[in-house]
């Protein structure tokens, strides 16, 4: 027992747990209410303008037809076009103005220009790989086309000399990241969608604070939605007082901007340019089952050790340097490591941005489905499919590929679960095998195919991940770690309930109806 005159150690987590009322009346709630109020004002204004339809109906009809013709001739996804056509047909004036507002990208044109400039600065820093690509063209014709696409269209090269370790549970990643953080000597970069005070973040923060005091360059970047419910708006000041650098990506403020649609959903941890983590695990206690939400929370991550971490370092610096006047890259980029024989196979860390013309995340998934010869196994928390992905899944199954999906048994979002179930009938009729994880919630975003290809990352099978968010992943080819990924699937299937064709065909009428209605608006959710 401590002596009476001894002081208890003061925790860095001085912020009390947020109750319901503190959330309702907090800064984030006020900002959200102001945003909703402004959207409501615009809606009412447009509604009142329609009172003059006796004078404007002809003009509105012509405007709607013109925009529908224009919309049908754009390069956007057919499902997204269909949703916009429905909105414009139902509320022509409001629908057209809303479409113009989103299409013109008010609020992030400047952001797009800056990020394009940063990407151009990073391009010369990627390794020259002419000889490697020529060798892949000769020796790996099944892998070379995707490698070329990721390199030429997106600037993400192929790496050898990289070891990969797979973590099937958040607890596994948590223990590994604590060990690796303790070894940091030069810099630590963290970029996460969610950061929340609790056992996981407190233990990480303790190490980060000690490392910063030792002279390690520690940087934390987290998405602005955390300030709504999980962290106070002043939290970066608290971290800076502890010696860390901290930024909020796209903080939520009470003004209207389409940039709020484009969240930073990536999870990246880079240590000294030699070790990198990515995957589905955020820095909050539910991800390591210290707090129960939706039953057992299953999530997956991967550690890369070696040359491929260079791309992860640059991915972080691209977003971090977007708001920097003095942009530094070279001090954080180290040369190739001596080969130790453990980094067999090939690794491509890659990112996806909503501000370019490429749907990189979806293209990688589609490539795996289209080139599979034996099987494709998938874990995903959400199944909100566009036409391309639905076609790829069903076509793969119809040509004899063993396509299996592992989805949550206990969903975290009711609407997402209803949308997923709306696809069950078509998928099962084509031969896709669907499994629901009965212990709880699946948050892993993992593909594995034919024992030779795998992806572990942050990219869900939904519109937000594939079209609207900043995302990342690691593509693996002929790497030994693929055996561990396959083993995780084999261990997880027995814990699931398989959805039969009869189950899919006999869903409740209310479930089918809700899914059908939600599907119309799914591309905008």
C-alpha positions as CSV (number, residue, x, y, z in Angstrom):
1,X,0.0,0.0,0.0
2,X,1.3,3.5,-0.8
3,X,2.3,5.8,2.0
4,X,0.0,8.6,2.8
5,X,2.5,11.3,1.6
6,X,3.3,9.5,-1.7
7,X,1.5,10.8,-4.7
8,X,-0.2,8.4,-7.1
9,X,1.3,8.5,-10.6
10,X,-0.6,10.9,-12.9
11,X,-1.9,9.3,-16.0
12,X,-1.5,11.1,-19.3
13,X,-5.0,10.2,-20.0
14,X,-6.5,13.1,-17.9
15,X,-9.6,13.4,-20.1
16,X,-12.6,11.8,-18.3
17,X,-14.6,9.2,-20.1
18,X,-17.3,10.9,-22.3
19,X,-20.8,10.3,-21.2
20,X,-24.0,10.6,-23.2
21,X,-24.6,14.2,-22.3
22,X,-21.0,15.3,-22.9
23,X,-21.3,13.9,-26.4
24,X,-24.7,15.5,-27.0
25,X,-23.5,18.9,-25.9
26,X,-19.9,18.6,-27.0
27,X,-18.1,20.6,-29.7
28,X,-18.4,17.8,-32.2
29,X,-22.2,17.5,-31.8
30,X,-22.6,21.3,-32.2
31,X,-20.5,21.2,-35.4
32,X,-22.7,18.3,-36.7
33,X,-25.9,20.2,-35.8
34,X,-24.7,23.3,-37.6
35,X,-23.9,21.3,-40.7
36,X,-27.3,19.6,-40.7
37,X,-28.9,23.0,-40.1
38,X,-27.2,24.5,-43.2
39,X,-28.2,21.5,-45.3
40,X,-31.8,21.9,-44.0
41,X,-31.8,25.6,-44.9
42,X,-30.7,24.8,-48.5
43,X,-33.4,22.1,-48.8
44,X,-36.1,24.5,-47.6
45,X,-34.9,27.2,-49.9
46,X,-35.0,24.9,-52.9
47,X,-38.4,23.7,-51.9
48,X,-39.8,27.2,-51.8
49,X,-38.4,27.9,-55.2
50,X,-40.5,25.1,-56.5
51,X,-43.6,27.0,-55.4
52,X,-43.0,29.1,-58.6
53,X,-43.2,26.0,-60.7
54,X,-45.9,27.6,-62.8
55,X,-43.2,29.8,-64.2
56,X,-40.2,27.5,-63.9
57,X,-41.6,24.0,-64.7
58,X,-40.5,24.2,-68.3
59,X,-37.0,25.3,-67.4
60,X,-36.7,22.7,-64.7
61,X,-37.8,19.9,-67.1
62,X,-35.3,21.0,-69.7
63,X,-32.5,21.4,-67.1
64,X,-33.3,17.9,-65.7
65,X,-33.2,16.3,-69.2
66,X,-29.9,18.1,-70.0
67,X,-28.3,16.9,-66.8
68,X,-29.5,13.3,-67.2
69,X,-28.0,13.2,-70.7
70,X,-24.8,14.7,-69.3
71,X,-24.8,12.3,-66.4
72,X,-25.3,9.2,-68.5
73,X,-22.2,10.2,-70.6
74,X,-19.8,10.7,-67.7
75,X,-17.2,8.1,-66.7
76,X,-18.7,7.5,-63.3
77,X,-19.8,4.1,-62.0
78,X,-23.2,2.9,-63.5
79,X,-24.7,2.3,-60.0
80,X,-23.7,5.9,-59.0
81,X,-25.3,7.2,-62.2
82,X,-28.5,5.4,-61.5
83,X,-28.7,6.9,-58.0
84,X,-28.2,10.4,-59.3
85,X,-30.8,9.8,-62.0
86,X,-33.3,8.8,-59.4
87,X,-32.5,11.9,-57.2
88,X,-32.8,14.3,-60.2
89,X,-36.0,12.7,-61.3
90,X,-37.6,12.9,-57.9
91,X,-36.4,16.4,-56.9
92,X,-35.1,18.1,-60.1
93,X,-33.9,21.5,-58.7
94,X,-32.5,20.2,-55.5
95,X,-31.0,17.1,-57.2
96,X,-29.3,19.1,-60.0
97,X,-27.8,21.7,-57.5
98,X,-26.7,18.9,-55.2
99,X,-25.0,17.1,-58.1
100,X,-23.3,20.4,-59.2
101,X,-22.2,21.0,-55.6
102,X,-20.6,17.6,-55.3
103,X,-19.2,17.4,-58.9
104,X,-17.5,20.8,-58.6
105,X,-15.8,19.6,-55.4
106,X,-16.3,22.8,-53.4
107,X,-13.8,22.6,-50.6
108,X,-11.1,20.3,-51.9
109,X,-10.0,21.5,-55.3
110,X,-7.0,23.1,-53.6
111,X,-6.4,19.9,-51.7
112,X,-6.5,17.9,-54.9
113,X,-3.9,20.2,-56.5
114,X,-1.6,20.1,-53.5
115,X,-1.7,16.3,-53.2
116,X,-1.0,16.0,-56.9
117,X,2.1,18.2,-56.4
118,X,3.2,16.1,-53.5
119,X,2.8,12.9,-55.5
120,X,4.9,14.4,-58.3
121,X,7.6,15.2,-55.7
122,X,7.6,11.6,-54.5
123,X,7.7,10.0,-57.9
124,X,11.5,10.3,-58.4
125,X,12.1,8.9,-54.9
126,X,10.7,5.5,-55.9
127,X,13.3,2.8,-56.9
128,X,14.2,2.3,-60.6
129,X,13.0,-1.2,-61.5
130,X,13.5,-1.7,-65.2
131,X,15.5,-5.0,-64.8
132,X,13.1,-6.3,-62.2
133,X,10.0,-5.6,-64.4
134,X,11.6,-7.2,-67.4
135,X,12.4,-10.3,-65.3
136,X,8.8,-10.4,-64.1
137,X,7.5,-10.1,-67.6
138,X,9.5,-13.2,-68.6
139,X,9.1,-15.3,-65.4
140,X,5.8,-14.3,-63.9
141,X,3.3,-13.5,-66.7
142,X,0.4,-13.9,-64.3
143,X,1.7,-11.3,-61.9
144,X,3.4,-8.8,-64.2
145,X,0.3,-7.1,-65.6
146,X,-1.0,-6.0,-62.2
147,X,2.6,-5.0,-61.1
148,X,2.8,-2.9,-64.2
149,X,-0.6,-1.3,-63.5
150,X,0.3,-0.4,-59.9
151,X,3.6,1.0,-60.9
152,X,2.7,2.9,-64.1
153,X,-0.8,4.2,-63.1
154,X,-0.2,4.7,-59.4
155,X,3.5,4.9,-58.8
156,X,3.7,1.9,-56.4
157,X,6.7,-0.4,-57.3
158,X,7.3,-4.1,-56.6
159,X,9.7,-5.0,-53.9
160,X,11.8,-8.1,-53.1
161,X,13.9,-8.5,-49.9
162,X,10.9,-7.9,-47.7
163,X,9.6,-10.2,-44.9
164,X,5.9,-10.3,-44.0
165,X,4.2,-11.4,-40.8
166,X,0.4,-11.9,-40.7
167,X,-1.6,-11.2,-37.6
168,X,-5.1,-12.8,-37.7
169,X,-6.3,-11.0,-34.5
170,X,-6.0,-7.4,-33.3
171,X,-4.5,-8.7,-30.1
172,X,-1.6,-10.2,-32.1
173,X,-0.9,-6.9,-33.9
174,X,-1.1,-5.0,-30.6
175,X,1.6,-7.1,-29.0
176,X,3.8,-6.9,-32.0
177,X,3.5,-3.1,-32.5
178,X,4.4,-2.5,-28.8
179,X,7.6,-4.6,-29.3
180,X,8.5,-2.8,-32.5
181,X,7.8,0.6,-31.1
182,X,10.2,0.0,-28.2
183,X,13.0,-0.6,-30.8
184,X,12.5,2.8,-32.6
185,X,15.6,4.9,-32.9
186,X,14.9,7.6,-35.6
187,X,11.3,8.1,-36.3
188,X,7.8,6.8,-35.8
189,X,4.9,7.7,-38.2
190,X,1.3,6.7,-37.2
191,X,-1.7,7.3,-39.5
192,X,-5.0,5.9,-38.3
193,X,-8.7,6.4,-39.0
194,X,-9.7,6.0,-35.3
195,X,-7.7,6.8,-32.2
196,X,-9.5,6.6,-28.8
197,X,-8.2,6.7,-25.3
198,X,-8.1,3.4,-23.5
199,X,-5.8,0.5,-22.8
200,X,-4.5,0.2,-26.3
201,X,-3.9,3.9,-27.1
202,X,-2.6,4.7,-23.6
203,X,0.1,2.0,-23.8
204,X,1.1,3.1,-27.3
205,X,1.2,6.8,-26.2
206,X,3.4,5.9,-23.2
207,X,6.0,4.5,-25.6
208,X,5.6,7.4,-28.0
209,X,6.2,9.9,-25.3
210,X,9.3,8.2,-24.0
211,X,10.7,7.9,-27.5
212,X,10.0,11.5,-28.3
213,X,12.0,12.4,-25.1
214,X,14.9,10.4,-26.4
215,X,14.9,12.4,-29.6
216,X,12.9,10.1,-31.9
217,X,10.8,12.0,-34.5
218,X,7.2,11.0,-33.6
219,X,4.3,12.0,-35.8
220,X,0.6,11.2,-35.4
221,X,-2.0,11.8,-38.1
222,X,-5.7,10.8,-37.5
223,X,-8.9,11.4,-39.3
224,X,-11.1,14.3,-38.3
225,X,-14.2,12.3,-37.5
226,X,-12.4,11.3,-34.2
227,X,-13.1,14.8,-33.0
228,X,-16.9,14.2,-33.3
229,X,-17.2,11.4,-30.8
230,X,-13.8,10.0,-29.7
231,X,-11.3,12.8,-29.0
232,X,-11.6,16.5,-28.0
233,X,-10.8,19.0,-30.7
234,X,-7.9,20.2,-28.6
235,X,-6.2,16.7,-28.5
236,X,-3.4,17.6,-30.9
237,X,-2.3,20.3,-28.4
238,X,-2.1,17.7,-25.6
239,X,0.1,15.4,-27.8
240,X,2.3,18.3,-28.8
241,X,2.8,19.1,-25.1
242,X,4.1,15.5,-24.7
243,X,6.7,16.1,-27.4
244,X,4.8,14.5,-30.4
245,X,3.9,16.1,-33.7
246,X,0.2,15.7,-34.4
247,X,-2.3,16.6,-37.2
248,X,-6.0,16.0,-37.8
249,X,-6.9,15.0,-41.4
250,X,-9.9,17.1,-42.7
251,X,-11.2,18.2,-39.3
252,X,-15.0,18.6,-39.2
253,X,-15.9,22.2,-39.0
254,X,-19.3,23.9,-39.3
255,X,-19.3,24.7,-43.0
256,X,-20.4,22.8,-46.0
257,X,-17.7,21.1,-48.1
258,X,-17.7,17.9,-50.1
259,X,-14.2,17.2,-48.7
260,X,-16.0,15.7,-45.6
261,X,-16.9,12.7,-47.8
262,X,-13.2,11.9,-48.4
263,X,-12.0,10.4,-45.1
264,X,-8.5,9.1,-44.3
265,X,-9.4,5.4,-43.7
266,X,-5.8,4.2,-43.8
267,X,-4.0,2.5,-40.9
268,X,-0.2,2.9,-41.3
269,X,2.6,2.6,-38.7
270,X,6.1,3.1,-39.9
271,X,9.2,2.7,-37.6
272,X,12.6,3.9,-38.8
273,X,11.7,3.1,-42.4
274,X,12.4,-0.6,-41.9
275,X,9.2,-1.8,-40.2
276,X,5.6,-1.1,-41.4
277,X,2.2,-2.2,-40.2
278,X,-1.2,-2.0,-42.1
279,X,-4.5,-3.7,-41.9
280,X,-7.9,-3.2,-40.4
281,X,-6.9,-2.5,-36.7
282,X,-7.4,1.0,-35.4
283,X,-6.1,2.3,-32.1
284,X,-9.1,1.7,-29.9
285,X,-10.0,-1.0,-27.4
286,X,-12.7,-2.9,-29.3
287,X,-10.1,-3.8,-31.9
288,X,-8.2,-5.9,-29.3
289,X,-11.3,-7.1,-27.5
290,X,-10.6,-5.1,-24.3
291,X,-14.1,-3.7,-24.8
292,X,-16.9,-5.8,-26.2
293,X,-18.8,-4.4,-29.2
294,X,-20.7,-6.7,-31.4
295,X,-19.4,-9.9,-29.9
296,X,-15.8,-11.0,-30.6
297,X,-14.1,-8.5,-32.8
298,X,-11.9,-10.2,-35.4
299,X,-9.4,-8.1,-37.4
300,X,-6.3,-8.7,-39.4
301,X,-3.0,-6.9,-39.9
302,X,0.3,-7.4,-41.5
303,X,3.9,-6.4,-40.7
304,X,6.4,-5.7,-43.4
305,X,10.1,-5.6,-42.7
306,X,12.5,-4.6,-45.4
307,X,12.6,-2.6,-48.6
308,X,8.9,-2.4,-49.2
309,X,8.4,-0.1,-46.2
310,X,9.8,2.7,-48.4
311,X,6.4,2.9,-50.1
312,X,4.6,3.0,-46.8
313,X,6.9,5.8,-45.6
314,X,6.1,7.9,-48.7
315,X,2.4,7.2,-48.4
316,X,2.4,8.7,-44.9
317,X,4.6,11.7,-46.0
318,X,2.3,12.4,-48.9
319,X,-0.6,13.3,-46.6
320,X,1.6,14.8,-43.9
321,X,3.5,17.1,-46.2
322,X,0.3,18.3,-47.9
323,X,0.1,21.0,-45.2
324,X,3.8,21.6,-44.8
325,X,5.7,24.5,-46.4
326,X,9.0,22.8,-46.0
327,X,8.7,19.3,-47.3
328,X,11.3,16.7,-46.3
329,X,11.5,13.2,-47.7
330,X,15.1,12.1,-48.0
331,X,15.9,11.9,-44.3
332,X,13.3,9.2,-43.9
333,X,14.2,7.1,-46.9
334,X,16.9,4.6,-46.3
335,X,18.6,2.4,-48.9
336,X,18.0,-1.3,-49.6
337,X,18.6,-3.5,-46.7
338,X,21.1,-6.4,-46.9
339,X,19.2,-9.6,-47.9
340,X,18.8,-12.0,-45.0
341,X,17.0,-14.7,-47.1
342,X,13.7,-14.3,-45.3
343,X,12.0,-12.0,-47.7
344,X,11.0,-14.4,-50.4
345,X,8.4,-13.5,-53.0
346,X,7.2,-10.0,-53.9
347,X,5.4,-7.2,-52.0
348,X,3.6,-4.1,-53.3
349,X,2.3,-1.7,-50.7
350,X,-0.2,0.6,-52.4
351,X,-2.6,3.3,-51.7
352,X,-5.9,4.6,-53.1
353,X,-7.0,8.2,-53.3
354,X,-10.5,9.6,-54.1
355,X,-8.9,12.6,-55.8
356,X,-7.6,10.8,-58.9
357,X,-9.2,8.9,-61.8
358,X,-8.1,5.5,-60.5
359,X,-10.1,3.1,-58.4
360,X,-6.9,1.3,-57.4
361,X,-8.4,-0.7,-54.6
362,X,-11.2,-2.1,-56.7
363,X,-8.9,-2.8,-59.6
364,X,-6.6,-5.0,-57.4
365,X,-9.6,-7.0,-56.1
366,X,-11.1,-7.4,-59.6
367,X,-7.7,-8.6,-60.9
368,X,-7.6,-11.3,-58.2
369,X,-11.1,-12.5,-59.1
370,X,-10.5,-12.5,-62.9
371,X,-7.1,-14.3,-62.7
372,X,-8.0,-16.9,-60.1
373,X,-7.7,-20.6,-61.2
374,X,-8.8,-22.4,-58.1
375,X,-10.2,-20.3,-55.3
376,X,-10.6,-16.8,-53.9
377,X,-11.4,-16.4,-50.2
378,X,-12.5,-13.0,-48.9
379,X,-13.0,-11.4,-45.4
380,X,-14.9,-8.1,-45.3
381,X,-17.1,-6.3,-42.8
382,X,-19.3,-4.8,-45.5
383,X,-20.7,-6.1,-48.7
384,X,-22.2,-3.1,-50.6
385,X,-21.4,-4.0,-54.2
386,X,-21.3,-2.1,-57.4
387,X,-22.1,-3.8,-60.7
388,X,-18.5,-4.5,-61.5
389,X,-17.7,-6.3,-58.3
390,X,-21.0,-8.2,-58.3
391,X,-20.3,-9.4,-61.8
392,X,-16.7,-10.4,-61.0
393,X,-17.8,-12.4,-58.0
394,X,-20.6,-14.2,-59.8
395,X,-18.6,-14.8,-63.0
396,X,-15.7,-16.3,-61.0
397,X,-18.0,-18.7,-59.3
398,X,-19.8,-19.7,-62.5
399,X,-16.5,-20.5,-64.2
400,X,-15.7,-23.0,-61.4
401,X,-13.7,-20.9,-59.0
402,X,-14.3,-21.6,-55.3
403,X,-15.4,-18.1,-54.2
404,X,-16.1,-17.7,-50.4
405,X,-17.0,-14.6,-48.4
406,X,-16.7,-14.3,-44.6
407,X,-19.0,-11.6,-43.3
408,X,-20.0,-10.5,-39.8
409,X,-22.4,-12.6,-37.8
410,X,-23.1,-9.6,-35.5
411,X,-23.0,-6.5,-37.7
412,X,-22.0,-3.1,-36.5
413,X,-24.4,-1.2,-38.8
414,X,-27.9,-2.3,-39.5
415,X,-28.2,-0.7,-42.9
416,X,-24.9,-2.2,-44.0
417,X,-26.1,-5.7,-43.0
418,X,-29.4,-5.2,-44.9
419,X,-27.5,-4.1,-48.0
420,X,-25.2,-7.1,-47.7
421,X,-28.2,-9.5,-47.5
422,X,-29.7,-7.9,-50.6
423,X,-26.8,-9.5,-52.6
424,X,-27.1,-13.0,-51.0
425,X,-29.6,-14.4,-53.5
426,X,-27.7,-13.5,-56.6
427,X,-24.4,-14.5,-55.1
428,X,-25.5,-17.9,-53.8
429,X,-27.4,-18.8,-57.0
430,X,-24.1,-18.2,-58.9
431,X,-22.3,-20.5,-56.6
432,X,-20.6,-18.0,-54.2
433,X,-20.4,-19.5,-50.7
434,X,-21.3,-17.0,-48.0
435,X,-20.3,-17.5,-44.3
436,X,-21.3,-15.4,-41.3
437,X,-18.9,-15.3,-38.4
438,X,-21.0,-16.4,-35.5
439,X,-18.8,-15.3,-32.6
440,X,-19.2,-11.6,-33.6
441,X,-17.9,-9.0,-35.9
442,X,-15.5,-9.4,-38.8
443,X,-13.5,-6.2,-39.5
444,X,-10.7,-7.8,-41.5
445,X,-10.1,-6.8,-45.1
446,X,-8.3,-9.8,-46.6
447,X,-8.2,-11.6,-50.0
448,X,-6.3,-14.8,-50.7
449,X,-6.2,-16.7,-54.0
450,X,-4.6,-19.9,-55.3
451,X,-1.9,-20.0,-52.6
452,X,0.1,-17.4,-54.5
453,X,-1.7,-14.1,-54.1
454,X,-3.1,-12.1,-51.1
455,X,-4.1,-8.7,-50.0
456,X,-4.2,-7.4,-46.5
457,X,-5.3,-3.8,-46.0
458,X,-7.9,-1.3,-45.1
459,X,-10.2,-1.5,-48.2
460,X,-13.8,-2.7,-47.6
461,X,-16.1,-4.0,-50.3
462,X,-18.3,-0.9,-50.2
463,X,-18.6,2.4,-52.1
464,X,-17.0,4.5,-49.4
465,X,-13.7,2.4,-49.4
466,X,-13.6,1.9,-53.2
467,X,-14.6,5.4,-54.3
468,X,-14.5,8.0,-51.5
469,X,-11.8,7.2,-48.9
470,X,-8.0,7.3,-48.8
471,X,-7.1,3.7,-48.4
472,X,-4.0,1.4,-48.4
473,X,-3.1,-2.3,-48.6
474,X,-0.2,-4.7,-49.2
475,X,-0.3,-7.0,-52.2
476,X,1.6,-10.2,-51.7
477,X,2.8,-12.6,-54.5
478,X,4.5,-16.0,-53.8
479,X,5.4,-14.9,-50.3
480,X,5.6,-17.5,-47.5
481,X,3.2,-15.5,-45.4
482,X,0.3,-16.4,-47.8
483,X,0.2,-19.8,-46.1
484,X,-0.5,-18.2,-42.8
485,X,-3.3,-16.1,-44.4
486,X,-4.9,-19.2,-45.9
487,X,-4.6,-21.0,-42.5
488,X,-6.6,-18.1,-40.9
489,X,-9.4,-18.7,-43.4
490,X,-9.3,-22.4,-42.8
491,X,-9.5,-21.9,-39.0
492,X,-12.3,-19.3,-39.4
493,X,-14.7,-21.2,-41.7
494,X,-15.7,-23.7,-38.9
495,X,-16.7,-20.8,-36.7
496,X,-19.2,-19.5,-39.2
497,X,-22.7,-20.3,-40.3
498,X,-22.9,-20.9,-44.1
499,X,-25.8,-19.2,-45.9
500,X,-27.4,-21.6,-48.2
501,X,-29.4,-20.8,-51.4
502,X,-32.5,-21.6,-49.4
503,X,-31.6,-19.2,-46.6
504,X,-31.0,-16.4,-49.2
505,X,-34.2,-17.1,-51.0
506,X,-36.3,-17.2,-47.9
507,X,-35.3,-14.0,-46.2
508,X,-38.0,-12.0,-44.4
509,X,-40.1,-9.7,-46.6
510,X,-39.1,-6.8,-44.4
511,X,-35.4,-7.6,-44.9
512,X,-35.7,-7.9,-48.7
513,X,-37.8,-4.7,-48.9
514,X,-35.4,-2.6,-46.7
515,X,-32.4,-3.9,-48.7
516,X,-34.0,-3.0,-52.0
517,X,-34.8,0.5,-50.9
518,X,-31.4,1.1,-49.4
519,X,-29.7,-0.2,-52.6
520,X,-31.0,2.8,-54.5
521,X,-29.0,5.2,-52.2
522,X,-26.1,2.8,-51.5
523,X,-23.6,4.7,-53.7
524,X,-24.0,7.9,-51.7
525,X,-23.9,6.3,-48.2
